[in-house]
């Protein structure tokens, strides 16, 4: 009985690292679930606004922070006394953030990755970067079909939290409330891969939409993209039920069909003739799939797995393949059983 109670005991003091839209919303969710939260913003001007006005007009306009969220400008303040830490830094900055954060934390504090992607130069999943950079700290990841604006409005949202199951269950208890439902898993590889890869396939579906190729083509591309995700996931040791769950198929369906998705919108603009380099310029919305596409292809090649859709996206974004040629490449591949 004592073990059961311990597994469902919430972490009461939560640190949230990164005050973008999703980091801010996660801080709100933790506060709504009854936790005491410290939210760290990297940008000094954003930290000042959060502290003085308790709002985030840059990333989440129109939303006020709950009283239980304490914004801070000092990373050490966010780490002080934290029983669990949610890390919402972008995947390509994760290693640097962890290097600064880990020395400030007590050992055995769960580190929960909340951004989606694959490290560009190494091809490593964010969970692999975490385990390499923060040995001895329990790794966890939160992912699933979730738009920050929906969650900020209190609309029903469900996600997966993966970690060693006793930790996953405590994190589940720490964040669950009436409008936010986390499911526990111990498949970190499947959750990390699903959250990263779906952004690449969302860009592909956006390209199809922008080129006016029709909904049938978009559905076919989504299905073939998911087949690629499953092939690579199987090679990496992910479980099939994870890939067909919230953090795999569920997240792909949301991200590859909605104009609220940054990655889908990015692909749509490329499909309409936009220059990928200009669309990635500073000040433009971050589409994580742009950096993830070549990293996903790199990782798949190491595993000797073919990802024709992801590879085509990477080549188009790099300027190595025109859109018309991309369609011809995919449609002229050798015929084979599904």
Buried (B, 14 or more C-beta within 10 A) or exposed (E): EEEEEEBEEBBBBBBBBBBBBBBBBBBBBBBBBBBBBBBBBBBEEBBEBBBEEBBBEBBBEEBEBBEBBBBBBEBEBBBBEBBBBBBBBBBBEBBEBBEEBBEBBEEEBBBBBBBBBBBBEBBBBBBBBBBEBBEEBBBBBBBBBBBBBBBBEBEEBBBBBBBEEBBBBBBBBBBBBEBBBBBBBBBBBBBBBBBBBBBBBBBBBBBBBBBEBEEEBBBBBBEBBBEBBBBBBBBBEBBEEBBBBBBBBBBBBBBBBBEEBBBBBBBBBBBBEBEBEEBBEEEEEBBBBBBBBBBBBBBBEEEEBBBBBBBBBBBBBEEEBEBEEBBEBBEEEEEEEE
